[in-house]
Amino acid sequence: MILRKVISVLTLVTASLLGVASANAKVFYISGSSNRTSGGTSCSDALSVAWFNNSASWGSASHQISAGTTVFLCGVFNGRAGEELLTVRASGSSGNPITIKFMAGAVLSAPYWSGNGAIHMDGLSYIVVDGGTNGIIQNTANGTGRAYRQNSVAVHAAGCNFCTVQNLTIQNLYVRTSATDYAPTHSINCVYWHSANNFTVNHITCHDASWAIPGDGNNFTLENSNIYHVDHGVASGPVGKNGGYSIHNNHFHDFANWDSPANAYHHDGVHLWGQNGGTVTSGAIYNNTFDGDFGVNITAHVFLQDSIQHVAVYNNICVAPSNRSLNSIWIGARSTSMPGGSAVGNSAYNNSVNAGAHRTGTAIYVDNELQFTAVNNVLSGGLADVSLQGSTTLTSAGVNNNVYRDLFAEFGDLNTFGKDGRGYYILSLWRSACHCDSASKLILGTQTTAFSATTGGAIAGVAASAVDASGVTTSDATASDAVNTAVIPAATTSDPELELLATVGQGNGLNLSELAVDELAPLAFDMNGNPRPASGPWNVGPF
């Protein structure tokens, strides 16, 4: 009986302590229409924006915002042109961030928000901006033919370490509708994160901005997001050495409204660069879809420029329309001797790439890369399927186990493969030139079956392709399947050319399980999250 009472008392004490910890997490509500400086217990009793911005409202007292506090935003906040609406004045702590959370239907709306952000949180740590179920930050009068043409930022988070922006729609920061509108600069951003370490952007929609998510820092993550009608998706060029980039499960599409006759806004889905001594030291870009019309001023879907090291690009779908051409995955440096160090150890695994019209561009273009690897990719140019230029060297895995579209047989293109300024269209000559691709396939699109993204298996009634000594298949199959896009937050178009290539690669891929650790751990799964075999061959492509 005594023991039972002791246990009961301990249980009550433990529960009491947990209750105290929960009770100490402070909650305030603010609204754009309130003038209150006290209360803040609900949306009907909300505090004012002025209260939030007052430095006296930040501290450890019960009526102040501090680590662990959640501030809920209620209703519509109508800002003035160029206003900085909310200024965060203190940091949270590990496990106890300060959270600014949008209630259902909350909107921050202004003709245009300040270049310092509708929400300004520079130089802090452990801050979360959470859009909740349908939070919105928007401009209403900034863009071509509108009342204003100004720089504007939704969330300004320079130097914000261990900070997160999530579950938010950021829209119409600059609606550009004319190719000759040169007013915008790069400083129209959904989220700005310069010099911010351990920064995460998760599940946002960002559209109609210039550079959507620019910044630099270690351990940056962009995930589960939908980005379109922008000039750049992710733009990052470190001043020193930054690593740990993780850009995955996003949908980048339709950048053509930023075209201009002078190419003032060259477009990239993801652009990482290491220049003037800056270096990207590691990262992973995976499970993304790049599609829609990226315009004529597109540089690349993924552009890794100059001093970029040990970045893996894998499990992505990259599709250009038939009236566009680009270097879809462009991994290159001006030389092998850069101020920030050589471009070394970069790789491309299990991607499916269609580089568009067969006049220019390359599915994977590589220049002055050391110890480069490209394995298990489905590649369709462009002018070329793959191109290795400059002083590029390969790893022992090299370039291999890929499925290439035969651009000569279908389009008379003499440059299916590129090496040091020369073009090749005969697989055996390419193999001799590059000392690679011994297990790769050169395929006629009309001779292959569809890419079954849902099952990852062979399509019923289609025989396996036979490959002759030249690497050209002799099977004839015409089945068609749409690419499964359920892993991205918005639908994408299926691509007939990629649909016609990948079953040849089923069971013909190299097993890369030993690489699937740390930043490459997700490589052990296909784009749909299905585990790849621990032993035996993998499929070529992302599924």
DAFEN-V25158 format. One line per field, one symbol per residue. phi: phi as a letter, one per 40 degrees, with the letter a starting at -180 (. if undefined). psi: psi as a letter, one per 30 degrees, with the letter a starting at -180 (. if undefined). burial: I if it has 16 or more other ideal C-beta (glycine too) atoms within 10 Angstrom, else O. A space follows every 10 residues. Layout:
phi=???
psi=???
burial=???
This chain:
phi=.ccccccccc cccccccccc dcccccbbbb bcbcbcbagg caccbccccc cccccccbic cccbcadgcb bccbgcbccc dgcccbbcba ccadgbccbb bccdgcbbba dacdcchcbb acgbafbbbb cgcacbbabb abidgccbbb cabcbbbcgc cfbbbafbbb afcaccbbcb cbccbccbbc bbbdfbcfcb bbfbbbagac ccbciaicgc bbafbbbafb cbcbbabccb bbagcbbafb bbafbcccca dcfcbccacb bbbbbfgcac caiabagbbb agccgcccca cbbbbgcbbf bbbafbbbbb ccbbbaccbb babcacbbdc hccagcabbf cbbbcgdcba gacbbbafbb fcbabgbbbb cfcbcaabbg bcbbcccgba fbbbcccccc bgccbdbbaf gbbbbcdccc dcccfagcbc bbbcdcbbcc ccccbgbccd gbccccbccc gbcbcbabcb bcccbccbca cbccbdcccc bcccccgbcc cbdcccbfcc dcccbcccgc ccccbgcccc gcb
psi=eeeeeeeeee eeeeeeeeee eeffjkklkl lffkgkglbg flefhkllee eefkffgkaf lfglkakfkk jkkkakjjll kgkjekjkgl lalkfilkkj kklkgkkjkl ekllfgkekk hkgalhkkjj fbehkkkllf hkakglflil kkkejjhkgj khlkklhkkj lhejjjgkfg jgekafhjke kkhkhkkhkk kkhlkjkild jeilaklkhk kkkhljklhl ekdkjjjleb kkagkjjlhl jkligffgll eghfikkkek jkkjlhflkj fllkjlglkj aajfafgkel ejjjkbikkh kkjlhlkkkk lfglkljejj jllflgjleg lljkglljkh lkkjgbkiel lkejkkkhkk hkkjkhkjkj laelekkjlb hkllleebjl hlkkkjfeee ggkghekkjh flkkfkeeee eeefhahfgl kjkkefglal jjfefgllkk gklkkkkaff gklgljkglk kkkkgfflfl klkljeeefg effefjgglk jgeffilbfg efffkafggk klkflllllk af.
burial=OOOOOOOOOO OOOOOOOOOO OOOOOIOIII IIOIOOOOOI OOIOOIIIIO IIIOOOIIOO OOOOIIIIII IIIIIOIOIO IIIIIIIIII IIOOOOIIII IIIOOIIIII IIIIIIIIII IIOIIIIIII IIOOIIIIII OIIIOIOIII IIIIIIIIII IIIIIIIIII IIIIIIOOIO IOOIOOOIII IIIIIIIIII IIIIIIIIII IIIIIIIIII IIIIIIIIII IIIIIIIIOO IIIIIIIIII IIIIIIIIII OOOIIIIIII IIIIIOOIII IIIIIIIIII IIIIIIIIII IIIIIIIIII IIIIIIIIII IOOIIIIIII IIIOOIOIOI IIIIIIIIII IIIIIIIIOI IIIIIIIIII IIIIIIIIII IIIIIIIIII OIOIOOIIII IIIIIIIIII OOIOIIIIIO OOIIIOIOOI IOIIOIIOOI IIIIIOIIII IIIOOIOOIO OIOOIOIOOO IIIOIOIOIO IOIIIOIIIO OIOIIIIIII IIIIIIOIII IIOOIIOOII OIIIOIIIOO OIOOOOIIII III
